[in-house]
Amino acid sequence: MSSLLFTCPTTRRQAPTGVGTDVQSLRAAWSKKLKVHCSHCGKVHEISVREIYIEGALHDAADRLRQTC
Ligand SMILES: [Zn+2]
């Protein structure tokens, strides 16, 4: 199963949150804050599942728009 990614604010690199990208996993974690141990900077980031999901969706949409231009 693929995992929802978040962007590390320190290194700007993406790391998995451990939350699945299927509907059931997202729904269960949707309004939660997660503490994720970041493999890039070694710190623990507190992230909102809803925020990073929306960020990721916007990022994908922007990529798609760029490809069609
Ligand atoms: Zn980090």
N, CA, C, O and the ligand as a Tripos MOL2 file, in Angstrom:
@<TRIPOS>MOLECULE
protein
  277   275    70     0     0
PROTEIN
NO_CHARGES

@<TRIPOS>ATOM
      1 N           0.8510   -1.1980    0.0000 N.3       1 MET1
      2 CA          0.0000    0.0000    0.0000 C.3       1 MET1
      3 C           0.8850    1.2460    0.0000 C.2       1 MET1
      4 O           1.8930    1.2930    0.7060 O.2       1 MET1
      5 N           0.5160    2.2350   -0.7770 N.am      2 SER2
      6 CA          1.3320    3.4350   -0.7940 C.3       2 SER2
      7 C           0.9620    4.3330    0.3870 C.2       2 SER2
      8 O          -0.1540    4.2900    0.9050 O.2       2 SER2
      9 N           1.9170    5.1280    0.7830 N.am      3 SER3
     10 CA          1.7620    5.9690    1.9590 C.3       3 SER3
     11 C           1.6750    7.4290    1.5510 C.2       3 SER3
     12 O           2.3180    7.8760    0.6010 O.2       3 SER3
     13 N           0.8630    8.1520    2.2970 N.am      4 LEU4
     14 CA          0.7610    9.5940    2.0880 C.3       4 LEU4
     15 C           2.1140   10.2430    2.4050 C.2       4 LEU4
     16 O           2.7570    9.9060    3.3990 O.2       4 LEU4
     17 N           2.5310   11.1680    1.5530 N.am      5 LEU5
     18 CA          3.8260   11.8200    1.7380 C.3       5 LEU5
     19 C           3.6520   13.2090    2.3350 C.2       5 LEU5
     20 O           2.6670   13.8960    2.0640 O.2       5 LEU5
     21 N           4.6080   13.6080    3.1410 N.am      6 PHE6
     22 CA          4.6320   14.9970    3.6000 C.3       6 PHE6
     23 C           5.9720   15.6030    3.2110 C.2       6 PHE6
     24 O           6.9450   14.8860    2.9790 O.2       6 PHE6
     25 N           6.0120   16.9130    3.1420 N.am      7 THR7
     26 CA          7.2570   17.5800    2.7910 C.3       7 THR7
     27 C           7.9190   18.0940    4.0600 C.2       7 THR7
     28 O           7.3240   18.8590    4.8180 O.2       7 THR7
     29 N           9.1330   17.6740    4.2780 N.am      8 CYS8
     30 CA          9.8920   18.1180    5.4380 C.3       8 CYS8
     31 C          10.1600   19.6190    5.3230 C.2       8 CYS8
     32 O          10.7150   20.0690    4.3200 O.2       8 CYS8
     33 N           9.7770   20.3960    6.3310 N.am      9 PRO9
     34 CA          9.9620   21.8540    6.2470 C.3       9 PRO9
     35 C          11.4360   22.2780    6.2990 C.2       9 PRO9
     36 O          11.7780   23.3830    5.8760 O.2       9 PRO9
     37 N          12.2850   21.4240    6.8030 N.am     10 THR10
     38 CA         13.7060   21.7610    6.9270 C.3      10 THR10
     39 C          14.4590   21.4650    5.6410 C.2      10 THR10
     40 O          15.2240   22.2980    5.1550 O.2      10 THR10
     41 N          14.2410   20.2730    5.0910 N.am     11 THR11
     42 CA         15.0140   19.8540    3.9200 C.3      11 THR11
     43 C          14.2300   19.9730    2.6150 C.2      11 THR11
     44 O          14.7940   19.8430    1.5280 O.2      11 THR11
     45 N          12.9200   20.2230    2.7330 N.am     12 ARG12
     46 CA         12.0380   20.3140    1.5520 C.3      12 ARG12
     47 C          11.9790   18.9980    0.7740 C.2      12 ARG12
     48 O          11.6700   18.9880   -0.4180 O.2      12 ARG12
     49 N          12.2710   17.9080    1.4460 N.am     13 ARG13
     50 CA         12.1840   16.6090    0.7930 C.3      13 ARG13
     51 C          10.9570   15.8690    1.3000 C.2      13 ARG13
     52 O          10.4600   16.1220    2.3970 O.2      13 ARG13
     53 N          10.4830   14.9490    0.4710 N.am     14 GLN14
     54 CA          9.2690   14.2210    0.8330 C.3      14 GLN14
     55 C           9.5880   12.9450    1.5920 C.2      14 GLN14
     56 O          10.5550   12.2460    1.2910 O.2      14 GLN14
     57 N           8.7550   12.6590    2.5800 N.am     15 ALA15
     58 CA          8.9060   11.4470    3.3780 C.3      15 ALA15
     59 C           7.5220   10.8610    3.6550 C.2      15 ALA15
     60 O           6.5430   11.6010    3.7420 O.2      15 ALA15
     61 N           7.4360    9.5380    3.7950 N.am     16 PRO16
     62 CA          6.1400    8.9150    4.0500 C.3      16 PRO16
     63 C           5.6420    9.1700    5.4690 C.2      16 PRO16
     64 O           6.4310    9.2300    6.4110 O.2      16 PRO16
     65 N           4.3390    9.3200    5.6120 N.am     17 THR17
     66 CA          3.7250    9.5530    6.9260 C.3      17 THR17
     67 C           3.3300    8.2450    7.5970 C.2      17 THR17
     68 O           3.1250    8.2040    8.8100 O.2      17 THR17
     69 N           3.2230    7.1730    6.8100 N.am     18 GLY18
     70 CA          2.7280    5.9100    7.3580 C.3      18 GLY18
     71 C           1.2220    5.7680    7.2240 C.2      18 GLY18
     72 O           0.6640    4.7120    7.5200 O.2      18 GLY18
     73 N           0.5600    6.8390    6.7760 N.am     19 VAL19
     74 CA         -0.8870    6.7870    6.5420 C.3      19 VAL19
     75 C          -1.1190    6.3450    5.1010 C.2      19 VAL19
     76 O          -0.5310    6.9070    4.1770 O.2      19 VAL19
     77 N          -1.9590    5.3540    4.9070 N.am     20 GLY20
     78 CA         -2.2550    4.8700    3.5650 C.3      20 GLY20
     79 C          -3.0320    5.8940    2.7580 C.2      20 GLY20
     80 O          -3.6890    6.7700    3.3220 O.2      20 GLY20
     81 N          -2.9570    5.7860    1.4380 N.am     21 THR21
     82 CA         -3.6680    6.7380    0.5820 C.3      21 THR21
     83 C          -5.0360    6.2190    0.1400 C.2      21 THR21
     84 O          -5.7050    6.8440   -0.6840 O.2      21 THR21
     85 N          -5.4520    5.0710    0.6900 N.am     22 ASP22
     86 CA         -6.7990    4.5820    0.3740 C.3      22 ASP22
     87 C          -7.8310    5.3500    1.1990 C.2      22 ASP22
     88 O          -7.5000    5.9570    2.2180 O.2      22 ASP22
     89 N          -9.0620    5.3170    0.7530 N.am     23 VAL23
     90 CA        -10.1330    6.1240    1.3510 C.3      23 VAL23
     91 C         -10.3130    5.8360    2.8450 C.2      23 VAL23
     92 O         -10.4740    6.7580    3.6440 O.2      23 VAL23
     93 N         -10.2860    4.5670    3.2110 N.am     24 GLN24
     94 CA        -10.5270    4.2130    4.6150 C.3      24 GLN24
     95 C          -9.4430    4.7390    5.5480 C.2      24 GLN24
     96 O          -9.7410    5.2530    6.6260 O.2      24 GLN24
     97 N          -8.1840    4.6090    5.1320 N.am     25 SER25
     98 CA         -7.0850    5.1130    5.9590 C.3      25 SER25
     99 C          -7.1500    6.6240    6.0860 C.2      25 SER25
    100 O          -6.9450    7.1830    7.1630 O.2      25 SER25
    101 N          -7.4420    7.2820    4.9560 N.am     26 LEU26
    102 CA         -7.5180    8.7380    4.9580 C.3      26 LEU26
    103 C          -8.6620    9.2200    5.8440 C.2      26 LEU26
    104 O          -8.5240   10.1840    6.5970 O.2      26 LEU26
    105 N          -9.7860    8.5310    5.7380 N.am     27 ARG27
    106 CA        -10.9440    8.9500    6.5190 C.3      27 ARG27
    107 C         -10.6590    8.8010    8.0160 C.2      27 ARG27
    108 O         -11.0450    9.6560    8.8140 O.2      27 ARG27
    109 N          -9.9870    7.7180    8.3890 N.am     28 ALA28
    110 CA         -9.6710    7.4740    9.7980 C.3      28 ALA28
    111 C          -8.7060    8.5150   10.3560 C.2      28 ALA28
    112 O          -8.7960    8.8960   11.5230 O.2      28 ALA28
    113 N          -7.7840    8.9700    9.5160 N.am     29 ALA29
    114 CA         -6.7370    9.8790    9.9930 C.3      29 ALA29
    115 C          -7.0090   11.3310    9.6380 C.2      29 ALA29
    116 O          -6.2500   12.2220   10.0190 O.2      29 ALA29
    117 N          -8.0880   11.5660    8.9110 N.am     30 TRP30
    118 CA         -8.3380   12.8600    8.2580 C.3      30 TRP30
    119 C          -8.1450   14.0720    9.1660 C.2      30 TRP30
    120 O          -7.4370   15.0090    8.7950 O.2      30 TRP30
    121 N          -8.7590   14.0720   10.3480 N.am     31 SER31
    122 CA         -8.7160   15.2700   11.1980 C.3      31 SER31
    123 C          -7.6450   15.1720   12.2760 C.2      31 SER31
    124 O          -7.6080   15.9800   13.2050 O.2      31 SER31
    125 N          -6.7760   14.1740   12.1430 N.am     32 LYS32
    126 CA         -5.7580   13.9610   13.1720 C.3      32 LYS32
    127 C          -4.4690   14.7160   12.8820 C.2      32 LYS32
    128 O          -4.1540   15.0600   11.7430 O.2      32 LYS32
    129 N          -3.7430   14.9550   13.9620 N.am     33 LYS33
    130 CA         -2.3680   15.4370   13.8260 C.3      33 LYS33
    131 C          -1.4560   14.2570   14.0950 C.2      33 LYS33
    132 O          -1.6430   13.5120   15.0570 O.2      33 LYS33
    133 N          -0.4840   14.1010   13.2470 N.am     34 LEU34
    134 CA          0.4480   12.9910   13.4140 C.3      34 LEU34
    135 C           1.8210   13.5170   13.7890 C.2      34 LEU34
    136 O           2.2300   14.5990   13.3690 O.2      34 LEU34
    137 N           2.5230   12.7250   14.5890 N.am     35 LYS35
    138 CA          3.9210   13.0290   14.8520 C.3      35 LYS35
    139 C           4.7400   12.0280   14.0640 C.2      35 LYS35
    140 O           4.7110   10.8270   14.3330 O.2      35 LYS35
    141 N           5.4590   12.5320   13.1020 N.am     36 VAL36
    142 CA          6.2150   11.6630   12.2050 C.3      36 VAL36
    143 C           7.7060   11.8820   12.4180 C.2      36 VAL36
    144 O           8.1940   13.0120   12.3990 O.2      36 VAL36
    145 N           8.4030   10.8000   12.6160 N.am     37 HIS37
    146 CA          9.8540   10.8970   12.7210 C.3      37 HIS37
    147 C          10.4270   11.0280   11.3190 C.2      37 HIS37
    148 O          10.2600   10.1380   10.4860 O.2      37 HIS37
    149 N          11.0950   12.1290   11.0660 N.am     38 CYS38
    150 CA         11.5610   12.4430    9.7210 C.3      38 CYS38
    151 C          12.9140   11.7970    9.4620 C.2      38 CYS38
    152 O          13.8510   11.9460   10.2460 O.2      38 CYS38
    153 N          12.9980   11.0790    8.3490 N.am     39 SER39
    154 CA         14.2460   10.3890    8.0230 C.3      39 SER39
    155 C          15.2560   11.3290    7.3780 C.2      39 SER39
    156 O          16.4250   10.9710    7.2370 O.2      39 SER39
    157 N          14.8230   12.5330    6.9820 N.am     40 HIS40
    158 CA         15.7220   13.4750    6.3150 C.3      40 HIS40
    159 C          16.4850   14.3460    7.3150 C.2      40 HIS40
    160 O          17.7030   14.4940    7.2140 O.2      40 HIS40
    161 N          15.7580   14.9250    8.2840 N.am     41 CYS41
    162 CA         16.4220   15.8300    9.2330 C.3      41 CYS41
    163 C          16.5280   15.2230   10.6260 C.2      41 CYS41
    164 O          17.1870   15.7930   11.4960 O.2      41 CYS41
    165 N          15.8920   14.0770   10.8520 N.am     42 GLY42
    166 CA         16.0070   13.3900   12.1370 C.3      42 GLY42
    167 C          15.0970   13.9340   13.2290 C.2      42 GLY42
    168 O          15.1210   13.4450   14.3590 O.2      42 GLY42
    169 N          14.2940   14.9420   12.9010 N.am     43 LYS43
    170 CA         13.3870   15.5180   13.8900 C.3      43 LYS43
    171 C          12.0070   14.8960   13.7830 C.2      43 LYS43
    172 O          11.7080   14.1650   12.8390 O.2      43 LYS43
    173 N          11.1620   15.2050   14.7790 N.am     44 VAL44
    174 CA          9.7750   14.7750   14.7400 C.3      44 VAL44
    175 C           8.9210   15.9570   14.2950 C.2      44 VAL44
    176 O           8.9510   17.0220   14.9110 O.2      44 VAL44
    177 N           8.1620   15.7610   13.2210 N.am     45 HIS45
    178 CA          7.2900   16.8210   12.7240 C.3      45 HIS45
    179 C           5.8580   16.5130   13.0940 C.2      45 HIS45
    180 O           5.4090   15.3730   12.9750 O.2      45 HIS45
    181 N           5.1300   17.5420   13.5480 N.am     46 GLU46
    182 CA          3.7050   17.3670   13.7820 C.3      46 GLU46
    183 C           2.9860   17.8560   12.5390 C.2      46 GLU46
    184 O           3.1200   19.0130   12.1410 O.2      46 GLU46
    185 N           2.2270   16.9660   11.9350 N.am     47 ILE47
    186 CA          1.5900   17.2900   10.6640 C.3      47 ILE47
    187 C           0.0960   17.0070   10.7240 C.2      47 ILE47
    188 O          -0.3570   16.1290   11.4570 O.2      47 ILE47
    189 N          -0.6520   17.7620    9.9460 N.am     48 SER48
    190 CA         -2.0830   17.5480    9.8160 C.3      48 SER48
    191 C          -2.3240   16.7460    8.5390 C.2      48 SER48
    192 O          -1.9160   17.1590    7.4530 O.2      48 SER48
    193 N          -2.9810   15.6160    8.6730 N.am     49 VAL49
    194 CA         -3.2270   14.7440    7.5180 C.3      49 VAL49
    195 C          -4.0000   15.4910    6.4320 C.2      49 VAL49
    196 O          -3.6850   15.4030    5.2450 O.2      49 VAL49
    197 N          -5.0250   16.2320    6.8730 N.am     50 ARG50
    198 CA         -5.8590   16.9800    5.9340 C.3      50 ARG50
    199 C          -5.0120   17.9820    5.1340 C.2      50 ARG50
    200 O          -5.1430   18.0860    3.9140 O.2      50 ARG50
    201 N          -4.1450   18.7140    5.8410 N.am     51 GLU51
    202 CA         -3.3300   19.7240    5.1690 C.3      51 GLU51
    203 C          -2.3690   19.1340    4.1500 C.2      51 GLU51
    204 O          -2.2500   19.6380    3.0330 O.2      51 GLU51
    205 N          -1.6860   18.0680    4.5380 N.am     52 ILE52
    206 CA         -0.7100   17.5320    3.5870 C.3      52 ILE52
    207 C          -1.3990   16.8290    2.4230 C.2      52 ILE52
    208 O          -0.8700   16.7870    1.3130 O.2      52 ILE52
    209 N          -2.5960   16.2720    2.6880 N.am     53 TYR53
    210 CA         -3.3120   15.6380    1.5780 C.3      53 TYR53
    211 C          -3.7050   16.6920    0.5440 C.2      53 TYR53
    212 O          -3.5350   16.4900   -0.6580 O.2      53 TYR53
    213 N          -4.2280   17.8050    1.0220 N.am     54 ILE54
    214 CA         -4.6580   18.8760    0.1180 C.3      54 ILE54
    215 C          -3.4540   19.4840   -0.6080 C.2      54 ILE54
    216 O          -3.5100   19.7560   -1.8070 O.2      54 ILE54
    217 N          -2.3760   19.6900    0.1350 N.am     55 GLU55
    218 CA         -1.1400   20.1780   -0.4780 C.3      55 GLU55
    219 C          -0.6660   19.2620   -1.6090 C.2      55 GLU55
    220 O          -0.2930   19.7200   -2.6880 O.2      55 GLU55
    221 N          -0.6920   17.9660   -1.3320 N.am     56 GLY56
    222 CA         -0.2690   16.9820   -2.3230 C.3      56 GLY56
    223 C          -1.1650   16.9900   -3.5500 C.2      56 GLY56
    224 O          -0.6840   16.8860   -4.6790 O.2      56 GLY56
    225 N          -2.4760   17.1150   -3.3250 N.am     57 ALA57
    226 CA         -3.4350   17.1450   -4.4290 C.3      57 ALA57
    227 C          -3.2150   18.3780   -5.2980 C.2      57 ALA57
    228 O          -3.2780   18.2990   -6.5250 O.2      57 ALA57
    229 N          -2.9550   19.5260   -4.6530 N.am     58 LEU58
    230 CA         -2.7000   20.7640   -5.3990 C.3      58 LEU58
    231 C          -1.4130   20.6540   -6.2100 C.2      58 LEU58
    232 O          -1.3310   21.1180   -7.3470 O.2      58 LEU58
    233 N          -0.4180   20.0320   -5.6020 N.am     59 HIS59
    234 CA          0.8670   19.8450   -6.2670 C.3      59 HIS59
    235 C           0.6930   18.9870   -7.5310 C.2      59 HIS59
    236 O           1.2290   19.3080   -8.5920 O.2      59 HIS59
    237 N          -0.0680   17.8890   -7.3920 N.am     60 ASP60
    238 CA         -0.3410   17.0110   -8.5310 C.3      60 ASP60
    239 C          -1.0880   17.7520   -9.6310 C.2      60 ASP60
    240 O          -0.7830   17.6060  -10.8150 O.2      60 ASP60
    241 N          -2.0740   18.5520   -9.2220 N.am     61 ALA61
    242 CA         -2.8690   19.3040  -10.1920 C.3      61 ALA61
    243 C          -1.9850   20.2990  -10.9410 C.2      61 ALA61
    244 O          -2.1250   20.4700  -12.1520 O.2      61 ALA61
    245 N          -1.0860   20.9470  -10.2290 N.am     62 ALA62
    246 CA         -0.1720   21.9060  -10.8510 C.3      62 ALA62
    247 C           0.7450   21.2100  -11.8470 C.2      62 ALA62
    248 O           1.0260   21.7430  -12.9210 O.2      62 ALA62
    249 N           1.2120   20.0150  -11.4860 N.am     63 ASP63
    250 CA          2.0560   19.2340  -12.3930 C.3      63 ASP63
    251 C           1.3060   18.8850  -13.6690 C.2      63 ASP63
    252 O           1.8500   18.9670  -14.7710 O.2      63 ASP63
    253 N           0.0550   18.4960  -13.5020 N.am     64 ARG64
    254 CA         -0.7590   18.1160  -14.6620 C.3      64 ARG64
    255 C          -0.9990   19.3010  -15.5700 C.2      64 ARG64
    256 O          -0.9610   19.1720  -16.7930 O.2      64 ARG64
    257 N          -1.2480   20.4630  -14.9720 N.am     65 LEU65
    258 CA         -1.4750   21.6710  -15.7690 C.3      65 LEU65
    259 C          -0.2280   22.0260  -16.5730 C.2      65 LEU65
    260 O          -0.3020   22.4140  -17.7390 O.2      65 LEU65
    261 N           0.9140   21.8830  -15.9150 N.am     66 ARG66
    262 CA          2.1810   22.2120  -16.5590 C.3      66 ARG66
    263 C           2.4140   21.2970  -17.7820 C.2      66 ARG66
    264 O           2.9310   21.7400  -18.8070 O.2      66 ARG66
    265 N           2.0290   20.0300  -17.6550 N.am     67 GLN67
    266 CA          2.2490   19.0840  -18.7420 C.3      67 GLN67
    267 C           1.3800   19.3730  -19.9690 C.2      67 GLN67
    268 O           1.7810   19.0980  -21.1000 O.2      67 GLN67
    269 N           0.1910   19.9290  -19.7360 N.am     68 THR68
    270 CA         -0.7210   20.1530  -20.8480 C.3      68 THR68
    271 C          -0.4020   21.4540  -21.5970 C.2      68 THR68
    272 O          -0.8560   21.6530  -22.7230 O.2      68 THR68
    273 N           0.3860   22.3420  -20.9590 N.am     69 CYS69
    274 CA          0.7150   23.6230  -21.5940 C.3      69 CYS69
    275 C           1.8060   23.4590  -22.6700 C.2      69 CYS69
    276 O           2.2010   24.4380  -23.3030 O.2      69 CYS69
    277 ZN         12.3200   16.7970    8.5400 Zn       70 ZN70
@<TRIPOS>BOND
     1     1     2 1
     2     2     3 1
     3     3     4 2
     4     3     5 am
     5     5     6 1
     6     6     7 1
     7     7     8 2
     8     7     9 am
     9     9    10 1
    10    10    11 1
    11    11    12 2
    12    11    13 am
    13    13    14 1
    14    14    15 1
    15    15    16 2
    16    15    17 am
    17    17    18 1
    18    18    19 1
    19    19    20 2
    20    19    21 am
    21    21    22 1
    22    22    23 1
    23    23    24 2
    24    23    25 am
    25    25    26 1
    26    26    27 1
    27    27    28 2
    28    27    29 am
    29    29    30 1
    30    30    31 1
    31    31    32 2
    32    31    33 am
    33    33    34 1
    34    34    35 1
    35    35    36 2
    36    35    37 am
    37    37    38 1
    38    38    39 1
    39    39    40 2
    40    39    41 am
    41    41    42 1
    42    42    43 1
    43    43    44 2
    44    43    45 am
    45    45    46 1
    46    46    47 1
    47    47    48 2
    48    47    49 am
    49    49    50 1
    50    50    51 1
    51    51    52 2
    52    51    53 am
    53    53    54 1
    54    54    55 1
    55    55    56 2
    56    55    57 am
    57    57    58 1
    58    58    59 1
    59    59    60 2
    60    59    61 am
    61    61    62 1
    62    62    63 1
    63    63    64 2
    64    63    65 am
    65    65    66 1
    66    66    67 1
    67    67    68 2
    68    67    69 am
    69    69    70 1
    70    70    71 1
    71    71    72 2
    72    71    73 am
    73    73    74 1
    74    74    75 1
    75    75    76 2
    76    75    77 am
    77    77    78 1
    78    78    79 1
    79    79    80 2
    80    79    81 am
    81    81    82 1
    82    82    83 1
    83    83    84 2
    84    83    85 am
    85    85    86 1
    86    86    87 1
    87    87    88 2
    88    87    89 am
    89    89    90 1
    90    90    91 1
    91    91    92 2
    92    91    93 am
    93    93    94 1
    94    94    95 1
    95    95    96 2
    96    95    97 am
    97    97    98 1
    98    98    99 1
    99    99   100 2
   100    99   101 am
   101   101   102 1
   102   102   103 1
   103   103   104 2
   104   103   105 am
   105   105   106 1
   106   106   107 1
   107   107   108 2
   108   107   109 am
   109   109   110 1
   110   110   111 1
   111   111   112 2
   112   111   113 am
   113   113   114 1
   114   114   115 1
   115   115   116 2
   116   115   117 am
   117   117   118 1
   118   118   119 1
   119   119   120 2
   120   119   121 am
   121   121   122 1
   122   122   123 1
   123   123   124 2
   124   123   125 am
   125   125   126 1
   126   126   127 1
   127   127   128 2
   128   127   129 am
   129   129   130 1
   130   130   131 1
   131   131   132 2
   132   131   133 am
   133   133   134 1
   134   134   135 1
   135   135   136 2
   136   135   137 am
   137   137   138 1
   138   138   139 1
   139   139   140 2
   140   139   141 am
   141   141   142 1
   142   142   143 1
   143   143   144 2
   144   143   145 am
   145   145   146 1
   146   146   147 1
   147   147   148 2
   148   147   149 am
   149   149   150 1
   150   150   151 1
   151   151   152 2
   152   151   153 am
   153   153   154 1
   154   154   155 1
   155   155   156 2
   156   155   157 am
   157   157   158 1
   158   158   159 1
   159   159   160 2
   160   159   161 am
   161   161   162 1
   162   162   163 1
   163   163   164 2
   164   163   165 am
   165   165   166 1
   166   166   167 1
   167   167   168 2
   168   167   169 am
   169   169   170 1
   170   170   171 1
   171   171   172 2
   172   171   173 am
   173   173   174 1
   174   174   175 1
   175   175   176 2
   176   175   177 am
   177   177   178 1
   178   178   179 1
   179   179   180 2
   180   179   181 am
   181   181   182 1
   182   182   183 1
   183   183   184 2
   184   183   185 am
   185   185   186 1
   186   186   187 1
   187   187   188 2
   188   187   189 am
   189   189   190 1
   190   190   191 1
   191   191   192 2
   192   191   193 am
   193   193   194 1
   194   194   195 1
   195   195   196 2
   196   195   197 am
   197   197   198 1
   198   198   199 1
   199   199   200 2
   200   199   201 am
   201   201   202 1
   202   202   203 1
   203   203   204 2
   204   203   205 am
   205   205   206 1
   206   206   207 1
   207   207   208 2
   208   207   209 am
   209   209   210 1
   210   210   211 1
   211   211   212 2
   212   211   213 am
   213   213   214 1
   214   214   215 1
   215   215   216 2
   216   215   217 am
   217   217   218 1
   218   218   219 1
   219   219   220 2
   220   219   221 am
   221   221   222 1
   222   222   223 1
   223   223   224 2
   224   223   225 am
   225   225   226 1
   226   226   227 1
   227   227   228 2
   228   227   229 am
   229   229   230 1
   230   230   231 1
   231   231   232 2
   232   231   233 am
   233   233   234 1
   234   234   235 1
   235   235   236 2
   236   235   237 am
   237   237   238 1
   238   238   239 1
   239   239   240 2
   240   239   241 am
   241   241   242 1
   242   242   243 1
   243   243   244 2
   244   243   245 am
   245   245   246 1
   246   246   247 1
   247   247   248 2
   248   247   249 am
   249   249   250 1
   250   250   251 1
   251   251   252 2
   252   251   253 am
   253   253   254 1
   254   254   255 1
   255   255   256 2
   256   255   257 am
   257   257   258 1
   258   258   259 1
   259   259   260 2
   260   259   261 am
   261   261   262 1
   262   262   263 1
   263   263   264 2
   264   263   265 am
   265   265   266 1
   266   266   267 1
   267   267   268 2
   268   267   269 am
   269   269   270 1
   270   270   271 1
   271   271   272 2
   272   271   273 am
   273   273   274 1
   274   274   275 1
   275   275   276 2
@<TRIPOS>SUBSTRUCTURE
     1 MET1         2 RESIDUE 1 A MET
     2 SER2         6 RESIDUE 1 A SER
     3 SER3        10 RESIDUE 1 A SER
     4 LEU4        14 RESIDUE 1 A LEU
     5 LEU5        18 RESIDUE 1 A LEU
     6 PHE6        22 RESIDUE 1 A PHE
     7 THR7        26 RESIDUE 1 A THR
     8 CYS8        30 RESIDUE 1 A CYS
     9 PRO9        34 RESIDUE 1 A PRO
    10 THR10       38 RESIDUE 1 A THR
    11 THR11       42 RESIDUE 1 A THR
    12 ARG12       46 RESIDUE 1 A ARG
    13 ARG13       50 RESIDUE 1 A ARG
    14 GLN14       54 RESIDUE 1 A GLN
    15 ALA15       58 RESIDUE 1 A ALA
    16 PRO16       62 RESIDUE 1 A PRO
    17 THR17       66 RESIDUE 1 A THR
    18 GLY18       70 RESIDUE 1 A GLY
    19 VAL19       74 RESIDUE 1 A VAL
    20 GLY20       78 RESIDUE 1 A GLY
    21 THR21       82 RESIDUE 1 A THR
    22 ASP22       86 RESIDUE 1 A ASP
    23 VAL23       90 RESIDUE 1 A VAL
    24 GLN24       94 RESIDUE 1 A GLN
    25 SER25       98 RESIDUE 1 A SER
    26 LEU26      102 RESIDUE 1 A LEU
    27 ARG27      106 RESIDUE 1 A ARG
    28 ALA28      110 RESIDUE 1 A ALA
    29 ALA29      114 RESIDUE 1 A ALA
    30 TRP30      118 RESIDUE 1 A TRP
    31 SER31      122 RESIDUE 1 A SER
    32 LYS32      126 RESIDUE 1 A LYS
    33 LYS33      130 RESIDUE 1 A LYS
    34 LEU34      134 RESIDUE 1 A LEU
    35 LYS35      138 RESIDUE 1 A LYS
    36 VAL36      142 RESIDUE 1 A VAL
    37 HIS37      146 RESIDUE 1 A HIS
    38 CYS38      150 RESIDUE 1 A CYS
    39 SER39      154 RESIDUE 1 A SER
    40 HIS40      158 RESIDUE 1 A HIS
    41 CYS41      162 RESIDUE 1 A CYS
    42 GLY42      166 RESIDUE 1 A GLY
    43 LYS43      170 RESIDUE 1 A LYS
    44 VAL44      174 RESIDUE 1 A VAL
    45 HIS45      178 RESIDUE 1 A HIS
    46 GLU46      182 RESIDUE 1 A GLU
    47 ILE47      186 RESIDUE 1 A ILE
    48 SER48      190 RESIDUE 1 A SER
    49 VAL49      194 RESIDUE 1 A VAL
    50 ARG50      198 RESIDUE 1 A ARG
    51 GLU51      202 RESIDUE 1 A GLU
    52 ILE52      206 RESIDUE 1 A ILE
    53 TYR53      210 RESIDUE 1 A TYR
    54 ILE54      214 RESIDUE 1 A ILE
    55 GLU55      218 RESIDUE 1 A GLU
    56 GLY56      222 RESIDUE 1 A GLY
    57 ALA57      226 RESIDUE 1 A ALA
    58 LEU58      230 RESIDUE 1 A LEU
    59 HIS59      234 RESIDUE 1 A HIS
    60 ASP60      238 RESIDUE 1 A ASP
    61 ALA61      242 RESIDUE 1 A ALA
    62 ALA62      246 RESIDUE 1 A ALA
    63 ASP63      250 RESIDUE 1 A ASP
    64 ARG64      254 RESIDUE 1 A ARG
    65 LEU65      258 RESIDUE 1 A LEU
    66 ARG66      262 RESIDUE 1 A ARG
    67 GLN67      266 RESIDUE 1 A GLN
    68 THR68      270 RESIDUE 1 A THR
    69 CYS69      274 RESIDUE 1 A CYS
    70 ZN70       277 GROUP 0 **** ****
